[in-house]
Amino acid sequence: MGFEFRTVASIAMEWGGAARLGPMLAPRWQARRALVVSDAGLVQAGLLAPVLASLTGAGFAVEVFDAVVADPPEAVVLSAVAQARTFDAGLVIGLGGGSSLDIAKLVAVLLRSEQTLDALYGIGKVKGSRAPLVLVPTTAGTGSEVTNISIITTGETTKMGVVADQLFADFVLLDAQLTLGLPALHTAATGIDAMVHAIEAYTSRHRKNPLSDALAREALRLLSGNLLAACRDCTDRASRDAMLLGAML
């Protein structure tokens, strides 16, 4: 059987690691102007505060784009890119759910590209490089942190996808502490989403391979064994760790 398996360059898992993000990133790049892509809810919940403190403490100048919404439209992408360019960002950090991570991927591409957003839609349409990209998920659901896909809403009932190797992040941080306190409803919905992704991967005929099978089986083991515990106790560290790892796998 012949196959090719690709994913992100580096993945770290550390409880409380988001509060050490600055020292983690400083040795990796010379860029010291970072745009953090997130949503207003996370800002209001205080989840960004320790991350921003860590980044500034490590010598980064930081700007926050917090206008991401669920199923983000093209206008959100363009607004984030405009803010990144005005700030002269050299590094893009996506922190949040799948929508924030998807927006961050495209911002990193468009920040360095002369292509329009429309020109990116499809498979393998992205040309050239992108800005350094870091992704930090705050939900255990989409697994967007380790995919090379971004989905954008283009109309009332239409969506388009960008699929390209440039959308693979340089660095992914899994910090399950960021998911503590997530309500049972959201924990259940995102957890089931992750389980469906694993089932799809295992049963698909397209690009299925031994590595993806192994990851899907382990993902289902972790997710099915911890979803109820995570829903019953939103502060349970062990189940939160397992859910975030399972979603990534």
MARKEMI-580135 format. One record per residue (C-alpha): residue in one letter; x, y, z; residue number from 0. Coordinates in nm, 2 decimals, decimal comma, always signed. Layout:
% residues N
<r><aa>A</aa><c1>X</c1><c2>Y</c2><c3>Z</c3><i>NUM</i></r>
...
***
This chain:
% residues 249
<r><aa>M</aa><c1>+0,00</c1><c2>+0,00</c2><c3>+0,00</c3><i>0</i></r>
<r><aa>G</aa><c1>+0,14</c1><c2>+0,34</c2><c3>-0,10</c3><i>1</i></r>
<r><aa>F</aa><c1>+0,04</c1><c2>+0,66</c2><c3>+0,08</c3><i>2</i></r>
<r><aa>E</aa><c1>+0,16</c1><c2>+1,00</c2><c3>+0,19</c3><i>3</i></r>
<r><aa>F</aa><c1>+0,08</c1><c2>+1,15</c2><c3>+0,53</c3><i>4</i></r>
<r><aa>R</aa><c1>+0,13</c1><c2>+1,52</c2><c3>+0,61</c3><i>5</i></r>
<r><aa>T</aa><c1>+0,05</c1><c2>+1,73</c2><c3>+0,91</c3><i>6</i></r>
<r><aa>V</aa><c1>+0,18</c1><c2>+2,04</c2><c3>+1,10</c3><i>7</i></r>
<r><aa>A</aa><c1>+0,55</c1><c2>+2,08</c2><c3>+1,18</c3><i>8</i></r>
<r><aa>S</aa><c1>+0,53</c1><c2>+2,09</c2><c3>+1,56</c3><i>9</i></r>
<r><aa>I</aa><c1>+0,27</c1><c2>+2,00</c2><c3>+1,83</c3><i>10</i></r>
<r><aa>A</aa><c1>+0,32</c1><c2>+2,07</c2><c3>+2,20</c3><i>11</i></r>
<r><aa>M</aa><c1>+0,08</c1><c2>+1,96</c2><c3>+2,47</c3><i>12</i></r>
<r><aa>E</aa><c1>+0,11</c1><c2>+2,13</c2><c3>+2,81</c3><i>13</i></r>
<r><aa>W</aa><c1>-0,13</c1><c2>+2,21</c2><c3>+3,09</c3><i>14</i></r>
<r><aa>G</aa><c1>-0,12</c1><c2>+2,59</c2><c3>+3,14</c3><i>15</i></r>
<r><aa>G</aa><c1>+0,11</c1><c2>+2,62</c2><c3>+2,84</c3><i>16</i></r>
<r><aa>A</aa><c1>-0,08</c1><c2>+2,92</c2><c3>+2,70</c3><i>17</i></r>
<r><aa>A</aa><c1>+0,06</c1><c2>+3,13</c2><c3>+2,98</c3><i>18</i></r>
<r><aa>R</aa><c1>+0,41</c1><c2>+3,04</c2><c3>+2,86</c3><i>19</i></r>
<r><aa>L</aa><c1>+0,34</c1><c2>+3,10</c2><c3>+2,49</c3><i>20</i></r>
<r><aa>G</aa><c1>+0,58</c1><c2>+3,39</c2><c3>+2,46</c3><i>21</i></r>
<r><aa>P</aa><c1>+0,89</c1><c2>+3,20</c2><c3>+2,57</c3><i>22</i></r>
<r><aa>M</aa><c1>+0,78</c1><c2>+2,91</c2><c3>+2,35</c3><i>23</i></r>
<r><aa>L</aa><c1>+0,77</c1><c2>+3,12</c2><c3>+2,04</c3><i>24</i></r>
<r><aa>A</aa><c1>+1,05</c1><c2>+3,37</c2><c3>+2,10</c3><i>25</i></r>
<r><aa>P</aa><c1>+1,33</c1><c2>+3,13</c2><c3>+2,00</c3><i>26</i></r>
<r><aa>R</aa><c1>+1,15</c1><c2>+3,01</c2><c3>+1,68</c3><i>27</i></r>
<r><aa>W</aa><c1>+1,12</c1><c2>+3,34</c2><c3>+1,49</c3><i>28</i></r>
<r><aa>Q</aa><c1>+1,28</c1><c2>+3,68</c2><c3>+1,48</c3><i>29</i></r>
<r><aa>A</aa><c1>+0,94</c1><c2>+3,84</c2><c3>+1,41</c3><i>30</i></r>
<r><aa>R</aa><c1>+0,82</c1><c2>+4,03</c2><c3>+1,72</c3><i>31</i></r>
<r><aa>R</aa><c1>+0,49</c1><c2>+4,18</c2><c3>+1,60</c3><i>32</i></r>
<r><aa>A</aa><c1>+0,21</c1><c2>+3,93</c2><c3>+1,65</c3><i>33</i></r>
<r><aa>L</aa><c1>-0,16</c1><c2>+3,95</c2><c3>+1,55</c3><i>34</i></r>
<r><aa>V</aa><c1>-0,38</c1><c2>+3,73</c2><c3>+1,78</c3><i>35</i></r>
<r><aa>V</aa><c1>-0,69</c1><c2>+3,62</c2><c3>+1,60</c3><i>36</i></r>
<r><aa>S</aa><c1>-0,98</c1><c2>+3,53</c2><c3>+1,84</c3><i>37</i></r>
<r><aa>D</aa><c1>-1,34</c1><c2>+3,63</c2><c3>+1,93</c3><i>38</i></r>
<r><aa>A</aa><c1>-1,49</c1><c2>+3,87</c2><c3>+2,17</c3><i>39</i></r>
<r><aa>G</aa><c1>-1,63</c1><c2>+3,60</c2><c3>+2,40</c3><i>40</i></r>
<r><aa>L</aa><c1>-1,28</c1><c2>+3,47</c2><c3>+2,48</c3><i>41</i></r>
<r><aa>V</aa><c1>-1,16</c1><c2>+3,82</c2><c3>+2,54</c3><i>42</i></r>
<r><aa>Q</aa><c1>-1,45</c1><c2>+3,89</c2><c3>+2,78</c3><i>43</i></r>
<r><aa>A</aa><c1>-1,39</c1><c2>+3,56</c2><c3>+2,96</c3><i>44</i></r>
<r><aa>G</aa><c1>-1,03</c1><c2>+3,66</c2><c3>+3,03</c3><i>45</i></r>
<r><aa>L</aa><c1>-0,87</c1><c2>+3,37</c2><c3>+2,84</c3><i>46</i></r>
<r><aa>L</aa><c1>-0,65</c1><c2>+3,60</c2><c3>+2,64</c3><i>47</i></r>
<r><aa>A</aa><c1>-0,51</c1><c2>+3,80</c2><c3>+2,93</c3><i>48</i></r>
<r><aa>P</aa><c1>-0,24</c1><c2>+3,55</c2><c3>+3,04</c3><i>49</i></r>
<r><aa>V</aa><c1>-0,15</c1><c2>+3,48</c2><c3>+2,68</c3><i>50</i></r>
<r><aa>L</aa><c1>-0,10</c1><c2>+3,84</c2><c3>+2,60</c3><i>51</i></r>
<r><aa>A</aa><c1>+0,10</c1><c2>+3,90</c2><c3>+2,91</c3><i>52</i></r>
<r><aa>S</aa><c1>+0,33</c1><c2>+3,61</c2><c3>+2,82</c3><i>53</i></r>
<r><aa>L</aa><c1>+0,38</c1><c2>+3,74</c2><c3>+2,47</c3><i>54</i></r>
<r><aa>T</aa><c1>+0,46</c1><c2>+4,10</c2><c3>+2,58</c3><i>55</i></r>
<r><aa>G</aa><c1>+0,68</c1><c2>+3,96</c2><c3>+2,85</c3><i>56</i></r>
<r><aa>A</aa><c1>+0,88</c1><c2>+3,78</c2><c3>+2,59</c3><i>57</i></r>
<r><aa>G</aa><c1>+0,93</c1><c2>+4,09</c2><c3>+2,38</c3><i>58</i></r>
<r><aa>F</aa><c1>+0,64</c1><c2>+4,07</c2><c3>+2,14</c3><i>59</i></r>
<r><aa>A</aa><c1>+0,43</c1><c2>+4,37</c2><c3>+2,04</c3><i>60</i></r>
<r><aa>V</aa><c1>+0,07</c1><c2>+4,23</c2><c3>+2,02</c3><i>61</i></r>
<r><aa>E</aa><c1>-0,24</c1><c2>+4,34</c2><c3>+1,84</c3><i>62</i></r>
<r><aa>V</aa><c1>-0,57</c1><c2>+4,15</c2><c3>+1,89</c3><i>63</i></r>
<r><aa>F</aa><c1>-0,84</c1><c2>+4,09</c2><c3>+1,63</c3><i>64</i></r>
<r><aa>D</aa><c1>-1,15</c1><c2>+3,98</c2><c3>+1,82</c3><i>65</i></r>
<r><aa>A</aa><c1>-1,42</c1><c2>+4,01</c2><c3>+1,56</c3><i>66</i></r>
<r><aa>V</aa><c1>-1,44</c1><c2>+3,64</c2><c3>+1,46</c3><i>67</i></r>
<r><aa>V</aa><c1>-1,79</c1><c2>+3,49</c2><c3>+1,46</c3><i>68</i></r>
<r><aa>A</aa><c1>-1,92</c1><c2>+3,14</c2><c3>+1,40</c3><i>69</i></r>
<r><aa>D</aa><c1>-1,93</c1><c2>+3,04</c2><c3>+1,03</c3><i>70</i></r>
<r><aa>P</aa><c1>-1,72</c1><c2>+3,36</c2><c3>+0,95</c3><i>71</i></r>
<r><aa>P</aa><c1>-1,80</c1><c2>+3,55</c2><c3>+0,63</c3><i>72</i></r>
<r><aa>E</aa><c1>-1,54</c1><c2>+3,69</c2><c3>+0,39</c3><i>73</i></r>
<r><aa>A</aa><c1>-1,57</c1><c2>+4,03</c2><c3>+0,54</c3><i>74</i></r>
<r><aa>V</aa><c1>-1,42</c1><c2>+3,90</c2><c3>+0,87</c3><i>75</i></r>
<r><aa>V</aa><c1>-1,12</c1><c2>+3,76</c2><c3>+0,68</c3><i>76</i></r>
<r><aa>L</aa><c1>-1,06</c1><c2>+4,09</c2><c3>+0,49</c3><i>77</i></r>
<r><aa>S</aa><c1>-1,10</c1><c2>+4,29</c2><c3>+0,81</c3><i>78</i></r>
<r><aa>A</aa><c1>-0,84</c1><c2>+4,08</c2><c3>+0,99</c3><i>79</i></r>
<r><aa>V</aa><c1>-0,60</c1><c2>+4,10</c2><c3>+0,71</c3><i>80</i></r>
<r><aa>A</aa><c1>-0,63</c1><c2>+4,48</c2><c3>+0,69</c3><i>81</i></r>
<r><aa>Q</aa><c1>-0,56</c1><c2>+4,50</c2><c3>+1,07</c3><i>82</i></r>
<r><aa>A</aa><c1>-0,26</c1><c2>+4,27</c2><c3>+1,03</c3><i>83</i></r>
<r><aa>R</aa><c1>-0,12</c1><c2>+4,49</c2><c3>+0,75</c3><i>84</i></r>
<r><aa>T</aa><c1>-0,18</c1><c2>+4,81</c2><c3>+0,93</c3><i>85</i></r>
<r><aa>F</aa><c1>+0,00</c1><c2>+4,67</c2><c3>+1,24</c3><i>86</i></r>
<r><aa>D</aa><c1>+0,28</c1><c2>+4,53</c2><c3>+1,02</c3><i>87</i></r>
<r><aa>A</aa><c1>+0,24</c1><c2>+4,19</c2><c3>+1,18</c3><i>88</i></r>
<r><aa>G</aa><c1>+0,51</c1><c2>+3,93</c2><c3>+1,12</c3><i>89</i></r>
<r><aa>L</aa><c1>+0,35</c1><c2>+3,65</c2><c3>+1,31</c3><i>90</i></r>
<r><aa>V</aa><c1>-0,02</c1><c2>+3,53</c2><c3>+1,32</c3><i>91</i></r>
<r><aa>I</aa><c1>-0,16</c1><c2>+3,35</c2><c3>+1,63</c3><i>92</i></r>
<r><aa>G</aa><c1>-0,50</c1><c2>+3,19</c2><c3>+1,61</c3><i>93</i></r>
<r><aa>L</aa><c1>-0,65</c1><c2>+3,13</c2><c3>+1,95</c3><i>94</i></r>
<r><aa>G</aa><c1>-1,01</c1><c2>+3,00</c2><c3>+1,99</c3><i>95</i></r>
<r><aa>G</aa><c1>-1,25</c1><c2>+2,76</c2><c3>+1,82</c3><i>96</i></r>
<r><aa>G</aa><c1>-1,23</c1><c2>+2,63</c2><c3>+1,47</c3><i>97</i></r>
<r><aa>S</aa><c1>-1,36</c1><c2>+2,96</c2><c3>+1,32</c3><i>98</i></r>
<r><aa>S</aa><c1>-1,08</c1><c2>+3,16</c2><c3>+1,48</c3><i>99</i></r>
<r><aa>L</aa><c1>-0,82</c1><c2>+2,91</c2><c3>+1,36</c3><i>100</i></r>
<r><aa>D</aa><c1>-0,96</c1><c2>+2,90</c2><c3>+1,01</c3><i>101</i></r>
<r><aa>I</aa><c1>-0,94</c1><c2>+3,29</c2><c3>+0,99</c3><i>102</i></r>
<r><aa>A</aa><c1>-0,58</c1><c2>+3,29</c2><c3>+1,13</c3><i>103</i></r>
<r><aa>K</aa><c1>-0,47</c1><c2>+3,05</c2><c3>+0,85</c3><i>104</i></r>
<r><aa>L</aa><c1>-0,60</c1><c2>+3,27</c2><c3>+0,58</c3><i>105</i></r>
<r><aa>V</aa><c1>-0,46</c1><c2>+3,59</c2><c3>+0,74</c3><i>106</i></r>
<r><aa>A</aa><c1>-0,12</c1><c2>+3,43</c2><c3>+0,75</c3><i>107</i></r>
<r><aa>V</aa><c1>-0,14</c1><c2>+3,36</c2><c3>+0,38</c3><i>108</i></r>
<r><aa>L</aa><c1>-0,29</c1><c2>+3,69</c2><c3>+0,26</c3><i>109</i></r>
<r><aa>L</aa><c1>-0,05</c1><c2>+3,89</c2><c3>+0,47</c3><i>110</i></r>
<r><aa>R</aa><c1>+0,23</c1><c2>+3,78</c2><c3>+0,24</c3><i>111</i></r>
<r><aa>S</aa><c1>+0,04</c1><c2>+3,72</c2><c3>-0,08</c3><i>112</i></r>
<r><aa>E</aa><c1>-0,08</c1><c2>+3,94</c2><c3>-0,37</c3><i>113</i></r>
<r><aa>Q</aa><c1>-0,36</c1><c2>+3,69</c2><c3>-0,43</c3><i>114</i></r>
<r><aa>T</aa><c1>-0,72</c1><c2>+3,79</c2><c3>-0,36</c3><i>115</i></r>
<r><aa>L</aa><c1>-0,93</c1><c2>+3,57</c2><c3>-0,12</c3><i>116</i></r>
<r><aa>D</aa><c1>-1,14</c1><c2>+3,46</c2><c3>-0,41</c3><i>117</i></r>
<r><aa>A</aa><c1>-0,83</c1><c2>+3,32</c2><c3>-0,59</c3><i>118</i></r>
<r><aa>L</aa><c1>-0,76</c1><c2>+3,09</c2><c3>-0,29</c3><i>119</i></r>
<r><aa>Y</aa><c1>-1,08</c1><c2>+2,89</c2><c3>-0,30</c3><i>120</i></r>
<r><aa>G</aa><c1>-1,03</c1><c2>+2,53</c2><c3>-0,41</c3><i>121</i></r>
<r><aa>I</aa><c1>-0,76</c1><c2>+2,28</c2><c3>-0,37</c3><i>122</i></r>
<r><aa>G</aa><c1>-0,39</c1><c2>+2,38</c2><c3>-0,41</c3><i>123</i></r>
<r><aa>K</aa><c1>-0,47</c1><c2>+2,73</c2><c3>-0,53</c3><i>124</i></r>
<r><aa>V</aa><c1>-0,24</c1><c2>+2,91</c2><c3>-0,28</c3><i>125</i></r>
<r><aa>K</aa><c1>+0,08</c1><c2>+3,04</c2><c3>-0,43</c3><i>126</i></r>
<r><aa>G</aa><c1>+0,40</c1><c2>+3,12</c2><c3>-0,24</c3><i>127</i></r>
<r><aa>S</aa><c1>+0,47</c1><c2>+3,13</c2><c3>+0,13</c3><i>128</i></r>
<r><aa>R</aa><c1>+0,29</c1><c2>+3,28</c2><c3>+0,43</c3><i>129</i></r>
<r><aa>A</aa><c1>+0,37</c1><c2>+3,45</c2><c3>+0,76</c3><i>130</i></r>
<r><aa>P</aa><c1>+0,46</c1><c2>+3,23</c2><c3>+1,05</c3><i>131</i></r>
<r><aa>L</aa><c1>+0,15</c1><c2>+3,06</c2><c3>+1,19</c3><i>132</i></r>
<r><aa>V</aa><c1>+0,07</c1><c2>+2,94</c2><c3>+1,55</c3><i>133</i></r>
<r><aa>L</aa><c1>-0,27</c1><c2>+2,78</c2><c3>+1,64</c3><i>134</i></r>
<r><aa>V</aa><c1>-0,40</c1><c2>+2,73</c2><c3>+1,99</c3><i>135</i></r>
<r><aa>P</aa><c1>-0,75</c1><c2>+2,56</c2><c3>+2,01</c3><i>136</i></r>
<r><aa>T</aa><c1>-0,98</c1><c2>+2,64</c2><c3>+2,30</c3><i>137</i></r>
<r><aa>T</aa><c1>-1,24</c1><c2>+2,37</c2><c3>+2,21</c3><i>138</i></r>
<r><aa>A</aa><c1>-1,20</c1><c2>+2,00</c2><c3>+2,17</c3><i>139</i></r>
<r><aa>G</aa><c1>-1,40</c1><c2>+1,97</c2><c3>+1,84</c3><i>140</i></r>
<r><aa>T</aa><c1>-1,29</c1><c2>+2,06</c2><c3>+1,49</c3><i>141</i></r>
<r><aa>G</aa><c1>-0,92</c1><c2>+1,97</c2><c3>+1,50</c3><i>142</i></r>
<r><aa>S</aa><c1>-0,87</c1><c2>+2,27</c2><c3>+1,27</c3><i>143</i></r>
<r><aa>E</aa><c1>-0,53</c1><c2>+2,32</c2><c3>+1,44</c3><i>144</i></r>
<r><aa>V</aa><c1>-0,38</c1><c2>+2,03</c2><c3>+1,25</c3><i>145</i></r>
<r><aa>T</aa><c1>-0,56</c1><c2>+2,06</c2><c3>+0,91</c3><i>146</i></r>
<r><aa>N</aa><c1>-0,47</c1><c2>+2,24</c2><c3>+0,59</c3><i>147</i></r>
<r><aa>I</aa><c1>-0,83</c1><c2>+2,35</c2><c3>+0,54</c3><i>148</i></r>
<r><aa>S</aa><c1>-1,02</c1><c2>+2,67</c2><c3>+0,60</c3><i>149</i></r>
<r><aa>I</aa><c1>-1,40</c1><c2>+2,71</c2><c3>+0,55</c3><i>150</i></r>
<r><aa>I</aa><c1>-1,55</c1><c2>+3,05</c2><c3>+0,48</c3><i>151</i></r>
<r><aa>T</aa><c1>-1,91</c1><c2>+3,16</c2><c3>+0,44</c3><i>152</i></r>
<r><aa>T</aa><c1>-1,96</c1><c2>+3,33</c2><c3>+0,11</c3><i>153</i></r>
<r><aa>G</aa><c1>-2,34</c1><c2>+3,38</c2><c3>+0,11</c3><i>154</i></r>
<r><aa>E</aa><c1>-2,65</c1><c2>+3,32</c2><c3>+0,30</c3><i>155</i></r>
<r><aa>T</aa><c1>-2,65</c1><c2>+2,95</c2><c3>+0,22</c3><i>156</i></r>
<r><aa>T</aa><c1>-2,30</c1><c2>+2,89</c2><c3>+0,06</c3><i>157</i></r>
<r><aa>K</aa><c1>-1,96</c1><c2>+2,82</c2><c3>+0,19</c3><i>158</i></r>
<r><aa>M</aa><c1>-1,62</c1><c2>+2,78</c2><c3>+0,02</c3><i>159</i></r>
<r><aa>G</aa><c1>-1,30</c1><c2>+2,61</c2><c3>+0,13</c3><i>160</i></r>
<r><aa>V</aa><c1>-0,93</c1><c2>+2,67</c2><c3>+0,09</c3><i>161</i></r>
<r><aa>V</aa><c1>-0,72</c1><c2>+2,36</c2><c3>+0,09</c3><i>162</i></r>
<r><aa>A</aa><c1>-0,34</c1><c2>+2,40</c2><c3>+0,06</c3><i>163</i></r>
<r><aa>D</aa><c1>-0,03</c1><c2>+2,29</c2><c3>+0,24</c3><i>164</i></r>
<r><aa>Q</aa><c1>+0,04</c1><c2>+2,65</c2><c3>+0,33</c3><i>165</i></r>
<r><aa>L</aa><c1>-0,24</c1><c2>+2,63</c2><c3>+0,58</c3><i>166</i></r>
<r><aa>F</aa><c1>-0,06</c1><c2>+2,37</c2><c3>+0,79</c3><i>167</i></r>
<r><aa>A</aa><c1>+0,06</c1><c2>+2,56</c2><c3>+1,10</c3><i>168</i></r>
<r><aa>D</aa><c1>+0,42</c1><c2>+2,59</c2><c3>+1,21</c3><i>169</i></r>
<r><aa>F</aa><c1>+0,34</c1><c2>+2,53</c2><c3>+1,58</c3><i>170</i></r>
<r><aa>V</aa><c1>+0,03</c1><c2>+2,40</c2><c3>+1,76</c3><i>171</i></r>
<r><aa>L</aa><c1>-0,02</c1><c2>+2,43</c2><c3>+2,13</c3><i>172</i></r>
<r><aa>L</aa><c1>-0,27</c1><c2>+2,21</c2><c3>+2,31</c3><i>173</i></r>
<r><aa>D</aa><c1>-0,35</c1><c2>+2,35</c2><c3>+2,65</c3><i>174</i></r>
<r><aa>A</aa><c1>-0,66</c1><c2>+2,18</c2><c3>+2,79</c3><i>175</i></r>
<r><aa>Q</aa><c1>-0,67</c1><c2>+2,43</c2><c3>+3,08</c3><i>176</i></r>
<r><aa>L</aa><c1>-0,82</c1><c2>+2,67</c2><c3>+2,82</c3><i>177</i></r>
<r><aa>T</aa><c1>-1,12</c1><c2>+2,43</c2><c3>+2,79</c3><i>178</i></r>
<r><aa>L</aa><c1>-1,20</c1><c2>+2,42</c2><c3>+3,16</c3><i>179</i></r>
<r><aa>G</aa><c1>-1,54</c1><c2>+2,55</c2><c3>+3,24</c3><i>180</i></r>
<r><aa>L</aa><c1>-1,68</c1><c2>+2,50</c2><c3>+2,89</c3><i>181</i></r>
<r><aa>P</aa><c1>-2,05</c1><c2>+2,43</c2><c3>+2,95</c3><i>182</i></r>
<r><aa>A</aa><c1>-2,18</c1><c2>+2,08</c2><c3>+2,91</c3><i>183</i></r>
<r><aa>L</aa><c1>-2,39</c1><c2>+2,17</c2><c3>+2,60</c3><i>184</i></r>
<r><aa>H</aa><c1>-2,08</c1><c2>+2,30</c2><c3>+2,41</c3><i>185</i></r>
<r><aa>T</aa><c1>-1,86</c1><c2>+2,02</c2><c3>+2,55</c3><i>186</i></r>
<r><aa>A</aa><c1>-2,11</c1><c2>+1,76</c2><c3>+2,41</c3><i>187</i></r>
<r><aa>A</aa><c1>-2,16</c1><c2>+1,93</c2><c3>+2,08</c3><i>188</i></r>
<r><aa>T</aa><c1>-1,79</c1><c2>+1,98</c2><c3>+2,00</c3><i>189</i></r>
<r><aa>G</aa><c1>-1,70</c1><c2>+1,63</c2><c3>+2,14</c3><i>190</i></r>
<r><aa>I</aa><c1>-1,96</c1><c2>+1,46</c2><c3>+1,91</c3><i>191</i></r>
<r><aa>D</aa><c1>-1,82</c1><c2>+1,67</c2><c3>+1,62</c3><i>192</i></r>
<r><aa>A</aa><c1>-1,47</c1><c2>+1,53</c2><c3>+1,69</c3><i>193</i></r>
<r><aa>M</aa><c1>-1,61</c1><c2>+1,17</c2><c3>+1,71</c3><i>194</i></r>
<r><aa>V</aa><c1>-1,78</c1><c2>+1,21</c2><c3>+1,38</c3><i>195</i></r>
<r><aa>H</aa><c1>-1,45</c1><c2>+1,33</c2><c3>+1,22</c3><i>196</i></r>
<r><aa>A</aa><c1>-1,28</c1><c2>+1,02</c2><c3>+1,35</c3><i>197</i></r>
<r><aa>I</aa><c1>-1,55</c1><c2>+0,80</c2><c3>+1,22</c3><i>198</i></r>
<r><aa>E</aa><c1>-1,53</c1><c2>+0,97</c2><c3>+0,88</c3><i>199</i></r>
<r><aa>A</aa><c1>-1,16</c1><c2>+0,93</c2><c3>+0,87</c3><i>200</i></r>
<r><aa>Y</aa><c1>-1,18</c1><c2>+0,56</c2><c3>+0,95</c3><i>201</i></r>
<r><aa>T</aa><c1>-1,46</c1><c2>+0,47</c2><c3>+0,71</c3><i>202</i></r>
<r><aa>S</aa><c1>-1,35</c1><c2>+0,70</c2><c3>+0,42</c3><i>203</i></r>
<r><aa>R</aa><c1>-1,22</c1><c2>+0,54</c2><c3>+0,10</c3><i>204</i></r>
<r><aa>H</aa><c1>-1,04</c1><c2>+0,86</c2><c3>+0,00</c3><i>205</i></r>
<r><aa>R</aa><c1>-0,68</c1><c2>+0,89</c2><c3>+0,11</c3><i>206</i></r>
<r><aa>K</aa><c1>-0,74</c1><c2>+0,64</c2><c3>+0,40</c3><i>207</i></r>
<r><aa>N</aa><c1>-0,41</c1><c2>+0,49</c2><c3>+0,52</c3><i>208</i></r>
<r><aa>P</aa><c1>-0,26</c1><c2>+0,30</c2><c3>+0,81</c3><i>209</i></r>
<r><aa>L</aa><c1>-0,15</c1><c2>+0,62</c2><c3>+1,00</c3><i>210</i></r>
<r><aa>S</aa><c1>-0,49</c1><c2>+0,78</c2><c3>+0,97</c3><i>211</i></r>
<r><aa>D</aa><c1>-0,66</c1><c2>+0,46</c2><c3>+1,08</c3><i>212</i></r>
<r><aa>A</aa><c1>-0,44</c1><c2>+0,44</c2><c3>+1,39</c3><i>213</i></r>
<r><aa>L</aa><c1>-0,51</c1><c2>+0,81</c2><c3>+1,47</c3><i>214</i></r>
<r><aa>A</aa><c1>-0,89</c1><c2>+0,76</c2><c3>+1,42</c3><i>215</i></r>
<r><aa>R</aa><c1>-0,90</c1><c2>+0,46</c2><c3>+1,65</c3><i>216</i></r>
<r><aa>E</aa><c1>-0,71</c1><c2>+0,63</c2><c3>+1,93</c3><i>217</i></r>
<r><aa>A</aa><c1>-0,92</c1><c2>+0,94</c2><c3>+1,89</c3><i>218</i></r>
<r><aa>L</aa><c1>-1,24</c1><c2>+0,74</c2><c3>+1,93</c3><i>219</i></r>
<r><aa>R</aa><c1>-1,10</c1><c2>+0,57</c2><c3>+2,23</c3><i>220</i></r>
<r><aa>L</aa><c1>-1,01</c1><c2>+0,89</c2><c3>+2,40</c3><i>221</i></r>
<r><aa>L</aa><c1>-1,33</c1><c2>+1,08</c2><c3>+2,30</c3><i>222</i></r>
<r><aa>S</aa><c1>-1,58</c1><c2>+0,80</c2><c3>+2,38</c3><i>223</i></r>
<r><aa>G</aa><c1>-1,41</c1><c2>+0,72</c2><c3>+2,71</c3><i>224</i></r>
<r><aa>N</aa><c1>-1,41</c1><c2>+1,08</c2><c3>+2,83</c3><i>225</i></r>
<r><aa>L</aa><c1>-1,70</c1><c2>+1,28</c2><c3>+2,68</c3><i>226</i></r>
<r><aa>L</aa><c1>-1,95</c1><c2>+1,19</c2><c3>+2,95</c3><i>227</i></r>
<r><aa>A</aa><c1>-1,70</c1><c2>+1,27</c2><c3>+3,23</c3><i>228</i></r>
<r><aa>A</aa><c1>-1,62</c1><c2>+1,61</c2><c3>+3,07</c3><i>229</i></r>
<r><aa>C</aa><c1>-1,99</c1><c2>+1,69</c2><c3>+3,04</c3><i>230</i></r>
<r><aa>R</aa><c1>-2,06</c1><c2>+1,59</c2><c3>+3,41</c3><i>231</i></r>
<r><aa>D</aa><c1>-1,77</c1><c2>+1,79</c2><c3>+3,55</c3><i>232</i></r>
<r><aa>C</aa><c1>-1,65</c1><c2>+2,09</c2><c3>+3,35</c3><i>233</i></r>
<r><aa>T</aa><c1>-1,34</c1><c2>+2,12</c2><c3>+3,58</c3><i>234</i></r>
<r><aa>D</aa><c1>-1,21</c1><c2>+1,76</c2><c3>+3,54</c3><i>235</i></r>
<r><aa>R</aa><c1>-0,86</c1><c2>+1,79</c2><c3>+3,42</c3><i>236</i></r>
<r><aa>A</aa><c1>-0,80</c1><c2>+1,43</c2><c3>+3,31</c3><i>237</i></r>
<r><aa>S</aa><c1>-1,11</c1><c2>+1,43</c2><c3>+3,08</c3><i>238</i></r>
<r><aa>R</aa><c1>-1,03</c1><c2>+1,77</c2><c3>+2,94</c3><i>239</i></r>
<r><aa>D</aa><c1>-0,68</c1><c2>+1,66</c2><c3>+2,85</c3><i>240</i></r>
<r><aa>A</aa><c1>-0,81</c1><c2>+1,34</c2><c3>+2,68</c3><i>241</i></r>
<r><aa>M</aa><c1>-1,08</c1><c2>+1,53</c2><c3>+2,49</c3><i>242</i></r>
<r><aa>L</aa><c1>-0,84</c1><c2>+1,79</c2><c3>+2,35</c3><i>243</i></r>
<r><aa>L</aa><c1>-0,59</c1><c2>+1,52</c2><c3>+2,25</c3><i>244</i></r>
<r><aa>G</aa><c1>-0,86</c1><c2>+1,31</c2><c3>+2,09</c3><i>245</i></r>
<r><aa>A</aa><c1>-1,00</c1><c2>+1,60</c2><c3>+1,89</c3><i>246</i></r>
<r><aa>M</aa><c1>-0,65</c1><c2>+1,68</c2><c3>+1,76</c3><i>247</i></r>
<r><aa>L</aa><c1>-0,59</c1><c2>+1,32</c2><c3>+1,66</c3><i>248</i></r>
***
